[in-house]
């Protein structure tokens, strides 16, 4: 099926490419012929006719004179001003060609999953180069080292650095540094010496005039793994995170090694090997340290500057993104200026500044930065590969020697493999998660060389290095071989390796589920056993960051509020986004599903297609064989289930896919997952803690309560709630809160509608329901105390900042999503206060926050809800005390109606074993639905929200602590 | 047992644990220091709260189930022995151990015990059967919010149907083992403990 489409696409593209390329070409040399319009030029038949003319006039670049002469004859209505616009025009045309090429490649998804884009781009470059060569007899466009190093490479590295998953990077820093430094040195020396040996043994032709230094130089430039190629290929292969970051990090960091080796050898070659003194070797080592550390420092300095500047851009939001680009780019240029490692500088500038910049700049600026960086990097990568192809066509620079080429290919491959295996063997003795054999194979095989090597070899001075032409040819072959052959085969290889035992068997659903469960179990046990190393220095760094850097680099408002308010707002914004996001996705899925969905009707409800669109679109996912299987009619349903599972099962830590992706915006999936799980877990914990003082049925009931009244909850819970079977039952319940009405009406709407329609429908009510819910949160309090939402200013919370909960785990900062940390801290401390030995029923002995909390919900409650005054309420019953800490005032009335409904929801959770009561004095709970006290049992989600902006202890002003949302 | 909370582990205890769990001496001392660092109450036992304080578990979908697995039925505290016994399930099966698999008492890290550990996570009511509800609960924990309950229900049905051989609409431990017989449980349920 993809074949004809592919062909036609290729054909179409070929024509387009010819037209586009020829357009500027004859014109540039033939500009005097102003009467021949672009149309004529663009005519593909013009190719032959133009070619001779081009050749003839090529010698004489005086087209402008002709033009002037010709135009001097009189006023022309339309003038041909090619020379004026030439440069930008050509650049723009090239960008257009590159972008169109990308579009065309992605027409066929099947095709792009097999053939990496980089391969196609190089092929395209070859074709274009061939055409230009035929048309022009001379290669006009080449990958100029200056263009590459000053413009193309920085965009890619900048993007990579800025969006680098910093945590992962630093987690594996040891391995990355080892591979980058030791590995590159090893590769370069071994390749150099072996080539020299081959030369001595006459395997390499005598025409290749090179001695040991030349070969070492060549070895240095050919041995470095290339970040561009690695990114391009690995991104499509979807290896696991660790592997990706190691190879990618290596390719970035080895820049320092390459640069130094290259420079050292160049200077050695220049002075002549005989004049090299021992001191020079030490200088070389010193140079390495200076280049790498210096580059890193330059980057960090610029990161600090960038963070500092963005502190003050509040009034000029519109140019915020510009600062990011400029300073990151300046970091690169500055390092280049001092001949330090520019790649390192830029990478570390990006890594360092990201946190502060993201916190300082506005949401829109963030998006702008993200998109612009991705756009630039993506197009730069495209151009690099096209130009690589084009450059290869230029035969004038080639000098072929089969011996050299084949030796180089063999050597770099062997030494890469040997180096990887050797280093991994050493590293695995220290690593917690050892790199297994498959990882090593992928790493060896993934040692792709690319444009950096090419640019470096082109930079060589032909006078000094006699064999330059041979080296150029060899480099091109090596680059092509690694990018095209290895790039093309790495995916099948990885797939083949990944399922070595069960080649033909698909995992059954049981296996899929249980294995995923195993993974989670393992992760948890590792965490319990403390096997995920906490690094001492990371804690130190975080302290330093908190005490100094954040104060310096974060906007005051951000810094001051970050603890509570800002974090809170962030949640809201992001969740609001994710609501719309999900809505949007659903919409898309519905549309996409329309044509082909008929056959899938067997599956009751189509899942959110995004998930496997994501899988599909992003190539082969290692743990999903399903996608590649030809779906027979029989297995369809199974496949569907697999899709659903594979797309939606939470992924354990190690199986998140790369956080960094050029072509797909990071989806924040991990964060979303973490948040969901976190909330669920916290909820469960609060419930089970509570249950230590309640009868079981009460707990179950409250567990089932899902109705939230705030946007955050809406966004995370809604998609599930809309369609959940157990939530449909509460329809029986009298609805009197606005919130619930919104909910139920939405559900009703949903129920009668067919699947596709629903998907389209849901996004609409959803966003609306958010504000509705916010209002609802106060509206149920139709009691005299009803309170406008506007009360929720940050003000009341400020007091809370200074009083962090007593028993906060420091470690939490690394695991829990930043914006949930507050919630985490608070939940831990409240868990502690709950689980601590039963407090005597006196207000004084109780944890101050609990008393504060319990008082607050008590006080504002309308008299009918409060059996006694707040103080007596507190002292009379432990139950209430505990409840109090979970309370959320605005939810009170709603609770009542939920009481009954929740009975019916019990079965699902009924088997949860409540921990044995920790209190001896838990009073029997009032019968369901009768006592007001029950009504106050808030389901934990809301509790969590309340945690996010915990009330300051002792804050007695009742409503100021009100709903924390918005 | 609480008396030795902050003291070092006694040699004979280490020996016992070694015998029971197969951990090496250094692994035991290492894990003991982890145990004491988790033991905020410093009473020689871990409570649920001690486990819940581990931040990673808060974002582990099965975190609380796994915490529960550390506690023997009906108990609220776990001492170091129990802690190690649970962890021992995840010790990799070493090559020399495979041969003497027929030893009278099956080691804790045998395939069967590893599977049993996983099985117990599902089987909340300990009737040695995973019912549809139990399966649903775990599934719900493990999937994102994008899956509807209907879908999840049909997945659960299918899962049970796939594994259920005797038609009781639930998965017994034997069926559980059978359905996973092709899975490399030994490897997938093993952790590299640091030496």
Interface residues (C-beta under 8 A of the other chain):
Chain A: X432 X433 X434 X501 X502 X505 X508 X509 X510 X511 X513 X514 X515 X516 X517 X518 X519 X520 X521 X522 X523 X524 X525 X526 X527 X528 X529 X530 X531 X532 X582 X603 X604 X605 X607 X608 X610 X611 X637 X638 X641 X644 X645 X647 X648 X649 X650 X652 X653 X672 X673 X674 X676 X677 X678 X680 X681 X682 X684 X685 X688 X716 X717 X718 X719 X720 X722 X723 X724 X725 X726 X807 X809 X811 X812 X814 X815 X816 X817 X824 X828 X831 X832 X835 X907 X908 X909 X911 X912 X913 X915 X916 X918
Chain B: X31 X34 X37 X38 X40 X47 X48 X49 X51 X52 X53 X54 X55 X56 X57 X58 X59 X60 X61 X62 X63 X64 X66 X67 X68 X70 X74 X76 X87 X90 X117 X118 X121 X122 X124 X125 X133 X134 X136 X137 X138 X139 X140 X141 X142 X143 X144 X145 X146 X147 X148 X149 X150 X151 X153 X154 X155 X158 X159 X162 X163 X176 X179 X180 X182 X183 X184 X185 X188 X189 X190 X191 X192 X193 X194
